[in-house]
Amino acid sequence: MPQLILFLEGYVAVITRLIGSKGRTPKVKVYLDGQFAFSLEPVVALEAGLRPKRELSADQQKELEYANKLRLALSAAERLISFRPRSEAELRQNLVRKGFANDVIMQALDRLRQSGLIDDVAFARYWAENRAAFRPRGQRLVQSELRHKGVALEVAQDATAEMDDAESAYVAGLKKARLLHGCDYNEFSRKLGEYLRRRGYGYDAVRFSIKRLWQEVVHKESNLFENIEE
């Protein structure tokens, strides 16, 4: 938003024109006393009830400027959330990078919190469920990912409390095990073990999954091929 026109103390300007611009980022151009003064987001102009011949003091202009910055911050955060849920820390970092002032960021986050668009408990649950369904990881690694996104330790622990690393490691290793068909047990165990450990699984879950996948995938498929050849 351009710098507001400075007036003498007590001076009141009059809105002479309001011009709406179209395109990807529509704006409302505000003219005071015949000169262009500043642009606003359409929703800000609408909520403020701006109209020609209305008077605006310098304080009122500053209030409009703040409301406009807040609306821009909210729009930026809402756009980010539209792709996938975000933690509060992620949204804060994004708004900082975009150059918004701290007071604007705090107010925007408070608005989003009140509307339910920010909820770290729900976000942590979403993240854990998404990992389990599409990109299985060990419980500790998922907790670490959540902590990296600014989620409190207790919230991260609660969200991952019901994760079953043994079953999750089996699911995570299923596709990899099929690619290792033809390996002897030692090579199969080494390669699959390394693969699962990189995904955050502990010793017991890895050992259990290796034995299960060897029996249910590699060994079973080998027997099937042998029967076909016979």
C-alpha positions in Angstrom: 0.0 0.0 0.0 1.5 3.4 -1.0 2.5 5.9 1.7 -0.5 7.7 3.0 -0.8 11.4 2.2 0.3 13.5 5.2 -2.1 16.2 6.4 -1.9 19.0 8.9 -3.2 18.2 12.3 -7.0 18.1 12.3 -7.1 18.1 8.5 -9.9 15.8 7.0 -9.7 14.6 3.5 -12.7 13.8 1.3 -13.0 10.7 -0.9 -13.6 12.0 -4.4 -13.3 8.8 -6.4 -13.3 5.0 -5.8 -12.0 2.9 -8.8 -12.1 -0.8 -8.8 -9.5 -2.7 -10.8 -9.9 -6.2 -12.1 -7.5 -9.1 -12.8 -5.9 -11.7 -10.6 -5.4 -9.2 -7.8 -8.3 -6.8 -7.8 -7.9 -3.6 -5.9 -10.0 -0.5 -5.0 -8.1 2.7 -5.8 -9.0 5.5 -3.3 -8.7 9.2 -4.4 -8.7 11.9 -1.7 -9.3 15.5 -2.6 -8.9 14.7 -6.3 -5.6 12.8 -6.0 -4.8 9.1 -5.8 -4.0 8.2 -2.2 -3.8 4.5 -1.8 -5.2 1.1 -2.8 -7.2 -1.4 -0.7 -8.3 -5.0 -1.0 -12.0 -4.9 -2.1 -13.2 -6.6 1.1 -11.5 -3.9 3.2 -13.1 -1.1 1.3 -16.5 -2.8 1.5 -16.3 -3.5 5.3 -15.2 0.1 5.9 -18.2 1.4 4.0 -16.1 3.7 1.8 -18.0 5.9 -0.7 -17.5 9.2 -2.5 -17.8 12.4 -0.4 -17.0 10.5 2.8 -14.5 12.3 5.0 -11.4 10.5 6.2 -9.1 11.7 9.0 -5.4 10.8 9.1 -6.1 8.3 11.9 -8.9 6.7 9.8 -6.4 6.3 6.9 -3.9 4.6 9.2 -6.7 2.2 10.4 -7.5 1.4 6.8 -3.8 0.7 6.1 -3.6 -1.7 9.0 -6.8 -3.4 8.1 -5.5 -3.9 4.5 -2.2 -5.4 5.7 -4.1 -7.7 8.0 -6.4 -8.8 5.1 -3.3 -9.5 2.9 -1.7 -11.6 5.7 -4.9 -13.6 6.1 -5.2 -14.2 2.4 -1.6 -15.4 2.2 -2.2 -17.8 5.1 -5.5 -19.0 3.8 -3.9 -19.6 0.4 -1.2 -21.8 2.0 -3.8 -23.7 4.0 -5.8 -24.4 0.8 -3.0 -26.8 -0.4 -2.9 -28.8 2.9 -3.3 -28.2 6.6 -0.4 -26.3 8.3 0.9 -25.9 11.8 0.8 -22.5 13.4 4.6 -22.2 13.3 4.6 -23.0 9.5 2.1 -20.2 8.9 4.0 -17.7 11.1 7.3 -18.5 9.3 5.6 -18.0 5.9 4.2 -14.6 6.9 7.6 -13.5 8.3 9.2 -14.4 5.0 6.6 -12.3 3.2 7.6 -9.3 5.2 4.5 -8.8 7.4 5.0 -6.9 10.7 4.9 -8.9 13.9 1.7 -7.3 15.2 -0.1 -8.0 11.9 1.1 -11.6 12.0 -0.1 -12.1 15.6 -3.5 -10.6 14.8 -3.8 -12.8 11.6 -2.9 -16.0 13.5 -5.4 -15.1 16.2 -8.2 -14.7 13.7 -7.3 -18.0 12.0 -7.2 -19.7 15.4 -10.6 -18.4 16.3 -12.0 -19.6 13.0 -10.5 -23.1 13.4 -8.1 -22.8 10.5 -5.2 -23.1 12.9 -5.4 -26.2 15.2 -2.0 -27.9 15.9 -3.8 -30.9 17.5 -5.8 -31.5 14.4 -2.8 -30.8 12.2 -0.6 -33.4 14.1 -3.4 -36.0 13.8 -3.7 -35.3 10.0 0.1 -35.6 9.5 0.3 -38.9 11.4 -2.6 -40.4 9.5 -1.3 -39.1 6.2 2.1 -40.7 6.8 0.5 -44.0 7.9 -1.7 -44.1 4.8 0.7 -42.9 2.0 4.3 -42.7 3.3 4.8 -44.9 6.3 7.4 -43.8 8.8 8.5 -44.9 12.3 6.7 -43.3 15.2 9.8 -41.4 16.4 10.5 -40.1 12.9 6.9 -38.8 12.6 7.2 -37.1 16.0 10.5 -35.5 14.8 8.8 -34.2 11.6 6.0 -32.7 13.7 8.5 -31.1 16.1 10.3 -29.7 13.1 7.0 -28.1 12.0 6.7 -26.4 15.4 4.2 -28.7 17.0 4.6 -29.1 20.8 6.2 -32.4 22.0 3.2 -33.5 23.9 0.9 -32.9 20.9 3.2 -34.8 18.6 3.4 -37.7 21.1 -0.4 -37.8 21.5 -0.9 -37.8 17.7 1.5 -40.8 17.2 0.5 -42.7 20.3 -1.5 -45.4 18.4 1.0 -46.0 15.7 2.1 -49.6 15.4 5.7 -49.6 14.2 5.8 -53.3 13.4 2.7 -53.2 11.1 3.8 -49.9 9.6 7.3 -51.2 8.9 5.7 -54.2 7.1 3.6 -51.9 4.9 6.6 -49.6 4.2 8.8 -52.5 3.3 6.3 -54.4 1.1 7.2 -52.8 -2.2 10.9 -52.8 -1.5 10.8 -56.5 -0.6 9.3 -57.3 -4.0 12.2 -55.5 -5.7 14.6 -57.6 -3.8 13.3 -60.9 -5.2 16.3 -63.1 -6.2 18.5 -62.0 -3.3 19.6 -64.5 -0.7 18.4 -64.0 2.8 21.5 -62.1 4.0 21.4 -59.6 1.2 17.7 -59.2 1.5 18.0 -58.6 5.2 20.7 -56.1 4.8 19.1 -54.0 2.1 15.6 -54.1 3.5 16.9 -53.3 7.0 18.8 -50.3 5.8 15.7 -49.1 3.9 13.5 -49.4 7.0 15.9 -47.8 9.4 16.2 -44.8 7.1 12.4 -44.4 7.6 12.8 -44.3 11.4 11.9 -47.8 12.4 13.6 -49.4 15.4 15.5 -52.7 15.7 12.5 -54.9 16.8 10.1 -53.5 14.1 12.8 -54.0 11.4 13.7 -57.5 12.5 10.0 -58.5 12.6 9.3 -57.1 9.2 12.3 -58.6 7.5 11.3 -62.1 8.7 7.7 -61.6 7.8 8.4 -60.2 4.3 10.9 -62.9 3.5 8.3 -65.5 4.3 5.3 -63.9 2.8 6.8 -62.1 -0.2 10.1 -63.4 -1.4 10.0 -67.0 -0.2 6.3 -67.4 -1.2 6.9 -66.0 -4.7 10.0 -68.2 -5.2 8.0 -71.3 -4.4 5.3 -70.1 -6.8 7.8 -69.7 -9.6 9.3 -73.1 -8.9 5.8 -74.7 -9.2 5.2 -72.9 -12.5 8.5 -74.2 -13.9 7.7 -77.7 -12.9 
